C-alpha cells in the first residue's frame, strides 16, 4: 500500500487537542499525520500502525470525500468510540 507519513503535523496537533491526547496519528487520504511522535516511534508500535493502516484501506475503499463524509456522519450519530470505522480499526490492531 502506497502512503506517506508527515511528522509534526498541525492537523494532527489540532486533533490531539480536541481528543485531549498527548500523541496523535491520523489518516487523510494516503497520508498519516503525526503529532508529538516520530516516524520511527509510530512505525515501531505495531498496534498503532495496524490501526492506521485500516484507515488507509478505508480511504482507499470509499474515496477521500465519501469516506470523510461517512466517518463524520458516523461520529455525529454514534460518537468517536462507537464509530464503526474506529471499531473496525481497533479490531485490525490485533490481526
N, CA, C and O atoms as CSV, one atom per row, in Angstrom:
chain,resi,resn,atom,element,x,y,z
A,1,UNK,N,N,0.852,-1.177,0.000
A,1,UNK,CA,C,0.000,0.000,0.000
A,1,UNK,C,C,0.898,1.241,0.000
A,1,UNK,O,O,1.853,1.338,0.770
A,2,UNK,N,N,0.573,2.160,-0.860
A,2,UNK,CA,C,1.340,3.394,-1.009
A,2,UNK,C,C,0.800,4.452,-0.037
A,2,UNK,O,O,-0.378,4.804,-0.094
A,3,UNK,N,N,1.656,4.951,0.843
A,3,UNK,CA,C,1.248,6.004,1.778
A,3,UNK,C,C,2.444,6.842,2.179
A,3,UNK,O,O,3.594,6.441,1.997
A,4,UNK,N,N,2.155,8.019,2.729
A,4,UNK,CA,C,3.194,8.919,3.230
A,4,UNK,C,C,2.972,9.129,4.719
A,4,UNK,O,O,1.868,8.940,5.229
A,5,UNK,N,N,4.033,9.520,5.404
A,5,UNK,CA,C,3.946,9.893,6.812
A,5,UNK,C,C,4.458,11.317,6.948
A,5,UNK,O,O,5.544,11.640,6.467
A,6,UNK,N,N,3.681,12.164,7.600
A,6,UNK,CA,C,4.073,13.549,7.827
A,6,UNK,C,C,4.176,13.794,9.327
A,6,UNK,O,O,3.179,13.754,10.048
A,7,UNK,N,N,5.395,14.048,9.779
A,7,UNK,CA,C,5.635,14.337,11.196
A,7,UNK,C,C,5.318,15.805,11.488
A,7,UNK,O,O,5.249,16.632,10.579
A,8,UNK,N,N,5.124,16.113,12.784
A,8,UNK,CA,C,4.895,17.483,13.257
A,8,UNK,C,C,3.751,18.167,12.506
A,8,UNK,O,O,3.859,19.325,12.100
A,9,UNK,N,N,2.675,17.442,12.334
A,9,UNK,CA,C,1.533,17.926,11.569
A,9,UNK,C,C,0.634,18.836,12.402
A,9,UNK,O,O,0.294,18.515,13.541
A,10,UNK,N,N,0.258,19.966,11.828
A,10,UNK,CA,C,-0.659,20.889,12.506
A,10,UNK,C,C,-2.054,20.283,12.616
A,10,UNK,O,O,-2.722,20.450,13.637
A,11,UNK,N,N,-2.498,19.581,11.579
A,11,UNK,CA,C,-3.824,18.971,11.632
A,11,UNK,C,C,-3.888,17.898,12.720
A,11,UNK,O,O,-4.897,17.782,13.415
A,12,UNK,N,N,-2.828,17.121,12.872
A,12,UNK,CA,C,-2.781,16.108,13.933
A,12,UNK,C,C,-2.677,16.779,15.308
A,12,UNK,O,O,-3.207,16.257,16.288
A,13,UNK,N,N,-2.002,17.923,15.386
A,13,UNK,CA,C,-1.917,18.660,16.651
A,13,UNK,C,C,-3.296,19.154,17.075
A,13,UNK,O,O,-3.644,19.096,18.254
A,14,UNK,N,N,-4.076,19.635,16.121
A,14,UNK,CA,C,-5.437,20.087,16.421
A,14,UNK,C,C,-6.295,18.911,16.872
A,14,UNK,O,O,-7.042,19.018,17.844
A,15,UNK,N,N,-6.187,17.791,16.163
A,15,UNK,CA,C,-6.941,16.593,16.541
A,15,UNK,C,C,-6.553,16.128,17.944
A,15,UNK,O,O,-7.418,15.735,18.727
A,16,UNK,N,N,-5.259,16.169,18.266
A,16,UNK,CA,C,-4.797,15.773,19.601
A,16,UNK,C,C,-5.396,16.684,20.667
A,16,UNK,O,O,-5.806,16.216,21.728
A,17,UNK,N,N,-5.444,17.960,20.391
A,17,UNK,CA,C,-6.033,18.920,21.329
A,17,UNK,C,C,-7.512,18.603,21.547
A,17,UNK,O,O,-7.978,18.569,22.686
A,18,UNK,N,N,-8.241,18.374,20.475
A,18,UNK,CA,C,-9.668,18.064,20.578
A,18,UNK,C,C,-9.920,16.744,21.296
A,18,UNK,O,O,-10.896,16.605,22.032
A,19,UNK,N,N,-9.036,15.779,21.078
A,19,UNK,CA,C,-9.188,14.454,21.691
A,19,UNK,C,C,-8.528,14.374,23.070
A,19,UNK,O,O,-8.613,13.354,23.754
A,20,UNK,N,N,-7.873,15.464,23.463
A,20,UNK,CA,C,-7.147,15.501,24.735
A,20,UNK,C,C,-6.115,14.363,24.814
A,20,UNK,O,O,-5.999,13.664,25.820
A,21,UNK,N,N,-5.375,14.212,23.708
A,21,UNK,CA,C,-4.364,13.161,23.601
A,21,UNK,C,C,-2.976,13.788,23.530
A,21,UNK,O,O,-2.792,14.840,22.918
A,22,UNK,N,N,-2.020,13.146,24.149
A,22,UNK,CA,C,-0.657,13.677,24.108
A,22,UNK,C,C,0.019,13.390,22.771
A,22,UNK,O,O,0.877,14.156,22.332
A,23,UNK,N,N,-0.360,12.295,22.125
A,23,UNK,CA,C,0.181,11.933,20.823
A,23,UNK,C,C,-0.986,11.665,19.878
A,23,UNK,O,O,-2.090,11.331,20.307
A,24,UNK,N,N,-0.716,11.820,18.584
A,24,UNK,CA,C,-1.788,11.593,17.618
A,24,UNK,C,C,-1.209,11.085,16.312
A,24,UNK,O,O,-0.159,11.534,15.855
A,25,UNK,N,N,-1.923,10.136,15.724
A,25,UNK,CA,C,-1.715,9.722,14.338
A,25,UNK,C,C,-3.098,9.735,13.716
A,25,UNK,O,O,-4.051,9.209,14.292
A,26,UNK,N,N,-3.207,10.330,12.555
A,26,UNK,CA,C,-4.491,10.343,11.862
A,26,UNK,C,C,-4.253,10.253,10.367
A,26,UNK,O,O,-3.229,10.704,9.853
A,27,UNK,N,N,-5.206,9.670,9.689
A,27,UNK,CA,C,-5.088,9.451,8.254
A,27,UNK,C,C,-6.057,10.362,7.513
A,27,UNK,O,O,-7.222,10.498,7.887
A,28,UNK,N,N,-5.555,10.970,6.472
A,28,UNK,CA,C,-6.396,11.665,5.493
A,28,UNK,C,C,-5.879,11.245,4.129
A,28,UNK,O,O,-4.747,11.551,3.755
A,29,UNK,N,N,-6.717,10.550,3.400
A,29,UNK,CA,C,-6.313,10.058,2.084
A,29,UNK,C,C,-5.230,9.004,2.185
A,29,UNK,O,O,-5.449,7.935,2.754
A,30,UNK,N,N,-4.057,9.301,1.635
A,30,UNK,CA,C,-2.932,8.370,1.643
A,30,UNK,C,C,-1.796,8.853,2.536
A,30,UNK,O,O,-0.651,8.428,2.386
A,31,UNK,N,N,-2.128,9.755,3.476
A,31,UNK,CA,C,-1.097,10.306,4.361
A,31,UNK,C,C,-1.464,10.069,5.817
A,31,UNK,O,O,-2.607,10.272,6.227
A,32,UNK,N,N,-0.469,9.633,6.597
A,32,UNK,CA,C,-0.612,9.504,8.043
A,32,UNK,C,C,0.059,10.718,8.655
A,32,UNK,O,O,1.260,10.927,8.480
A,33,UNK,N,N,-0.711,11.510,9.367
A,33,UNK,CA,C,-0.223,12.733,10.007
A,33,UNK,C,C,0.071,12.437,11.470
A,33,UNK,O,O,-0.754,11.854,12.173
A,34,UNK,N,N,1.250,12.844,11.920
A,34,UNK,CA,C,1.681,12.572,13.287
A,34,UNK,C,C,1.855,13.854,14.091
A,34,UNK,O,O,2.264,14.891,13.568
A,35,UNK,N,N,1.534,13.753,15.373
A,35,UNK,CA,C,1.794,14.841,16.318
A,35,UNK,C,C,2.460,14.248,17.555
A,35,UNK,O,O,1.999,13.247,18.105
A,36,UNK,N,N,3.532,14.870,17.976
A,36,UNK,CA,C,4.240,14.516,19.209
A,36,UNK,C,C,4.712,13.056,19.233
A,36,UNK,O,O,4.788,12.428,20.289
A,37,UNK,N,N,5.019,12.550,18.072
A,37,UNK,CA,C,5.636,11.232,17.951
A,37,UNK,C,C,6.472,11.232,16.679
A,37,UNK,O,O,6.157,11.935,15.719
A,38,UNK,N,N,7.507,10.462,16.680
A,38,UNK,CA,C,8.361,10.393,15.496
A,38,UNK,C,C,7.877,9.282,14.571
A,38,UNK,O,O,7.117,8.399,14.968
A,39,UNK,N,N,8.328,9.353,13.362
A,39,UNK,CA,C,8.045,8.304,12.371
A,39,UNK,C,C,8.520,6.954,12.916
A,39,UNK,O,O,7.810,5.954,12.816
A,40,UNK,N,N,9.712,6.934,13.487
A,40,UNK,CA,C,10.296,5.692,13.998
A,40,UNK,C,C,9.467,5.127,15.148
A,40,UNK,O,O,9.207,3.924,15.193
A,41,UNK,N,N,9.052,5.987,16.078
A,41,UNK,CA,C,8.233,5.532,17.208
A,41,UNK,C,C,6.902,4.982,16.705
A,41,UNK,O,O,6.461,3.922,17.148
A,42,UNK,N,N,6.267,5.692,15.789
A,42,UNK,CA,C,4.990,5.254,15.239
A,42,UNK,C,C,5.137,3.906,14.537
A,42,UNK,O,O,4.359,2.988,14.794
A,43,UNK,N,N,6.129,3.779,13.652
A,43,UNK,CA,C,6.314,2.535,12.909
A,43,UNK,C,C,6.710,1.367,13.811
A,43,UNK,O,O,6.484,0.207,13.466
A,44,UNK,N,N,7.299,1.674,14.961
A,44,UNK,CA,C,7.688,0.636,15.908
A,44,UNK,C,C,6.551,0.130,16.777
A,44,UNK,O,O,6.702,-0.873,17.474
A,45,UNK,N,N,5.420,0.810,16.742
A,45,UNK,CA,C,4.256,0.424,17.540
A,45,UNK,C,C,3.283,-0.333,16.628
A,45,UNK,O,O,2.477,0.275,15.924
A,46,UNK,N,N,3.370,-1.652,16.652
A,46,UNK,CA,C,2.618,-2.492,15.723
A,46,UNK,C,C,1.121,-2.252,15.791
A,46,UNK,O,O,0.469,-2.151,14.752
A,47,UNK,N,N,0.564,-2.160,16.983
A,47,UNK,CA,C,-0.889,-1.950,17.115
A,47,UNK,C,C,-1.303,-0.621,16.496
A,47,UNK,O,O,-2.281,-0.551,15.751
A,48,UNK,N,N,-0.554,0.428,16.808
A,48,UNK,CA,C,-0.877,1.764,16.308
A,48,UNK,C,C,-0.782,1.798,14.780
A,48,UNK,O,O,-1.649,2.349,14.102
A,49,UNK,N,N,0.280,1.202,14.258
A,49,UNK,CA,C,0.470,1.140,12.814
A,49,UNK,C,C,-0.670,0.372,12.149
A,49,UNK,O,O,-1.221,0.828,11.147
A,50,UNK,N,N,-1.024,-0.779,12.694
A,50,UNK,CA,C,-2.119,-1.572,12.120
A,50,UNK,C,C,-3.439,-0.790,12.137
A,50,UNK,O,O,-4.211,-0.848,11.181
A,51,UNK,N,N,-3.689,-0.065,13.221
A,51,UNK,CA,C,-4.900,0.750,13.340
A,51,UNK,C,C,-4.975,1.759,12.193
A,51,UNK,O,O,-5.998,1.873,11.517
A,52,UNK,N,N,-3.896,2.474,11.987
A,52,UNK,CA,C,-3.890,3.500,10.933
A,52,UNK,C,C,-3.901,2.879,9.537
A,52,UNK,O,O,-4.419,3.485,8.599
A,53,UNK,N,N,-3.342,1.691,9.388
A,53,UNK,CA,C,-3.387,1.002,8.095
A,53,UNK,C,C,-4.832,0.659,7.719
A,53,UNK,O,O,-5.197,0.707,6.545
A,54,UNK,N,N,-5.648,0.312,8.714
A,54,UNK,CA,C,-7.069,0.069,8.440
A,54,UNK,C,C,-7.706,1.339,7.893
A,54,UNK,O,O,-8.480,1.280,6.938
A,55,UNK,N,N,-7.389,2.486,8.488
A,55,UNK,CA,C,-7.945,3.743,7.992
A,55,UNK,C,C,-7.460,4.044,6.567
A,55,UNK,O,O,-8.224,4.567,5.756
A,56,UNK,N,N,-6.219,3.723,6.260
A,56,UNK,CA,C,-5.731,3.889,4.885
A,56,UNK,C,C,-6.560,3.050,3.918
A,56,UNK,O,O,-6.921,3.517,2.838
A,57,UNK,N,N,-6.861,1.815,4.305
A,57,UNK,CA,C,-7.681,0.941,3.450
A,57,UNK,C,C,-9.108,1.479,3.325
A,57,UNK,O,O,-9.725,1.370,2.265
A,58,UNK,N,N,-9.631,2.060,4.412
A,58,UNK,CA,C,-10.981,2.633,4.357
A,58,UNK,C,C,-11.024,3.801,3.361
A,58,UNK,O,O,-11.959,3.908,2.568
A,59,UNK,N,N,-10.019,4.665,3.407
A,59,UNK,CA,C,-9.951,5.760,2.440
A,59,UNK,C,C,-9.850,5.218,1.022
A,59,UNK,O,O,-10.483,5.742,0.106
A,60,UNK,N,N,-9.058,4.174,0.842
A,60,UNK,CA,C,-8.890,3.581,-0.473
A,60,UNK,C,C,-10.219,2.999,-0.974
A,60,UNK,O,O,-10.558,3.149,-2.148
A,61,UNK,N,N,-10.956,2.347,-0.100
A,61,UNK,CA,C,-12.220,1.706,-0.457
A,61,UNK,C,C,-13.297,2.726,-0.834
A,61,UNK,O,O,-13.978,2.566,-1.847
A,62,UNK,N,N,-13.450,3.773,-0.021
A,62,UNK,CA,C,-14.560,4.710,-0.196
A,62,UNK,C,C,-14.190,5.981,-0.967
A,62,UNK,O,O,-15.073,6.675,-1.470
A,63,UNK,N,N,-12.925,6.284,-1.061
A,63,UNK,CA,C,-12.505,7.541,-1.671
A,63,UNK,C,C,-12.453,8.644,-0.615
A,63,UNK,O,O,-13.097,8.551,0.430
A,64,UNK,N,N,-11.688,9.672,-0.901
A,64,UNK,CA,C,-11.420,10.722,0.078
A,64,UNK,C,C,-12.684,11.405,0.587
A,64,UNK,O,O,-12.978,11.346,1.781
A,65,UNK,N,N,-13.420,12.038,-0.284
A,65,UNK,CA,C,-14.587,12.812,0.143
A,65,UNK,C,C,-15.671,11.935,0.743
A,65,UNK,O,O,-16.241,12.264,1.783
A,66,UNK,N,N,-15.954,10.818,0.087
A,66,UNK,CA,C,-17.008,9.935,0.605
A,66,UNK,C,C,-16.657,9.404,1.987
A,66,UNK,O,O,-17.509,9.377,2.875
A,67,UNK,N,N,-15.408,8.982,2.178
A,67,UNK,CA,C,-15.046,8.463,3.494
A,67,UNK,C,C,-15.104,9.549,4.564
A,67,UNK,O,O,-15.580,9.303,5.672
A,68,UNK,N,N,-14.626,10.744,4.240
A,68,UNK,CA,C,-14.704,11.831,5.224
A,68,UNK,C,C,-16.147,12.103,5.633
A,68,UNK,O,O,-16.431,12.323,6.811
A,69,UNK,N,N,-17.054,12.086,4.665
A,69,UNK,CA,C,-18.473,12.307,4.973
A,69,UNK,C,C,-19.048,11.151,5.792
A,69,UNK,O,O,-19.737,11.379,6.786
A,70,UNK,N,N,-18.772,9.921,5.384
A,70,UNK,CA,C,-19.260,8.754,6.118
A,70,UNK,C,C,-18.723,8.730,7.550
A,70,UNK,O,O,-19.474,8.485,8.494
A,71,UNK,N,N,-17.438,8.983,7.705
A,71,UNK,CA,C,-16.795,8.968,9.025
A,71,UNK,C,C,-17.375,10.061,9.917
A,71,UNK,O,O,-17.665,9.825,11.089
A,72,UNK,N,N,-17.542,11.255,9.357
A,72,UNK,CA,C,-18.092,12.371,10.129
A,72,UNK,C,C,-19.527,12.077,10.555
A,72,UNK,O,O,-19.888,12.285,11.714
A,73,UNK,N,N,-20.338,11.597,9.630
A,73,UNK,CA,C,-21.736,11.271,9.947
A,73,UNK,C,C,-21.807,10.188,11.024
A,73,UNK,O,O,-22.601,10.298,11.958
A,74,UNK,N,N,-21.001,9.165,10.906
A,74,UNK,CA,C,-20.965,8.087,11.889
A,74,UNK,C,C,-20.543,8.615,13.261
A,74,UNK,O,O,-21.092,8.196,14.280
A,75,UNK,N,N,-19.579,9.524,13.291
A,75,UNK,CA,C,-19.120,10.107,14.563
A,75,UNK,C,C,-20.201,10.980,15.194
A,75,UNK,O,O,-20.370,10.973,16.413
A,76,UNK,N,N,-20.924,11.723,14.382
A,76,UNK,CA,C,-22.020,12.554,14.901
A,76,UNK,C,C,-23.109,11.669,15.494
A,76,UNK,O,O,-23.626,11.954,16.574
A,77,UNK,N,N,-23.452,10.607,14.795
A,77,UNK,CA,C,-24.528,9.712,15.238
A,77,UNK,C,C,-24.158,8.874,16.454
A,77,UNK,O,O,-24.972,8.701,17.361
A,78,UNK,N,N,-22.925,8.349,16.477
A,78,UNK,CA,C,-22.572,7.352,17.488
A,78,UNK,C,C,-21.412,7.747,18.382
A,78,UNK,O,O,-21.117,7.048,19.351
A,79,UNK,N,N,-20.749,8.854,18.076
A,79,UNK,CA,C,-19.575,9.247,18.845
A,79,UNK,C,C,-18.323,8.583,18.309
A,79,UNK,O,O,-18.394,7.615,17.552
A,80,UNK,N,N,-17.180,9.109,18.704
A,80,UNK,CA,C,-15.901,8.611,18.194
A,80,UNK,C,C,-15.698,7.132,18.517
A,80,UNK,O,O,-15.397,6.341,17.623
A,81,UNK,N,N,-15.858,6.757,19.767
A,81,UNK,CA,C,-15.520,5.397,20.180
A,81,UNK,C,C,-16.425,4.355,19.527
A,81,UNK,O,O,-15.968,3.260,19.200
A,82,UNK,N,N,-17.690,4.679,19.335
A,82,UNK,CA,C,-18.647,3.738,18.753
A,82,UNK,C,C,-18.800,3.879,17.238
A,82,UNK,O,O,-19.637,3.212,16.630
A,83,UNK,N,N,-18.005,4.731,16.646
A,83,UNK,CA,C,-17.972,4.907,15.195
A,83,UNK,C,C,-17.525,3.574,14.578
A,83,UNK,O,O,-16.484,3.039,14.957
A,84,UNK,N,N,-18.310,3.036,13.628
A,84,UNK,CA,C,-17.996,1.710,13.075
A,84,UNK,C,C,-16.638,1.650,12.393
A,84,UNK,O,O,-16.035,0.580,12.311
A,85,UNK,N,N,-16.151,2.778,11.905
A,85,UNK,CA,C,-14.842,2.793,11.258
A,85,UNK,C,C,-13.718,2.708,12.299
A,85,UNK,O,O,-12.664,2.132,12.032
A,86,UNK,N,N,-13.946,3.277,13.471
A,86,UNK,CA,C,-12.985,3.138,14.570
A,86,UNK,C,C,-13.036,1.734,15.163
A,86,UNK,O,O,-12.004,1.181,15.543
A,87,UNK,N,N,-14.225,1.162,15.244
A,87,UNK,CA,C,-14.352,-0.214,15.731
A,87,UNK,C,C,-13.582,-1.154,14.809
A,87,UNK,O,O,-12.855,-2.032,15.273
A,88,UNK,N,N,-13.746,-0.966,13.498
A,88,UNK,CA,C,-13.018,-1.790,12.518
A,88,UNK,C,C,-11.504,-1.600,12.675
A,88,UNK,O,O,-10.747,-2.569,12.605
A,89,UNK,N,N,-11.070,-0.376,12.884
A,89,UNK,CA,C,-9.635,-0.104,13.052
A,89,UNK,C,C,-9.096,-0.717,14.330
A,89,UNK,O,O,-7.980,-1.236,14.343
A,90,UNK,N,N,-9.872,-0.666,15.407
A,90,UNK,CA,C,-9.414,-1.304,16.662
A,90,UNK,C,C,-9.308,-2.813,16.488
A,90,UNK,O,O,-8.374,-3.433,16.996
A,91,UNK,N,N,-10.261,-3.409,15.773
A,91,UNK,CA,C,-10.183,-4.860,15.511
A,91,UNK,C,C,-8.945,-5.193,14.688
A,91,UNK,O,O,-8.334,-6.243,14.883
A,92,UNK,N,N,-8.574,-4.313,13.776
A,92,UNK,CA,C,-7.414,-4.529,12.926
A,92,UNK,C,C,-6.096,-4.441,13.655
A,92,UNK,O,O,-5.068,-4.859,13.122
A,93,UNK,N,N,-6.102,-3.907,14.861
A,93,UNK,CA,C,-4.857,-3.763,15.643
A,93,UNK,C,C,-4.251,-5.118,16.016
A,93,UNK,O,O,-3.036,-5.233,16.170
A,94,UNK,N,N,-5.081,-6.127,16.157
A,94,UNK,CA,C,-4.595,-7.411,16.672
A,94,UNK,C,C,-4.604,-8.526,15.630
A,94,UNK,O,O,-4.339,-9.682,15.960
A,95,UNK,N,N,-4.900,-8.196,14.399
A,95,UNK,CA,C,-4.931,-9.247,13.359
A,95,UNK,C,C,-3.546,-9.609,12.890
A,95,UNK,O,O,-3.394,-10.470,12.023
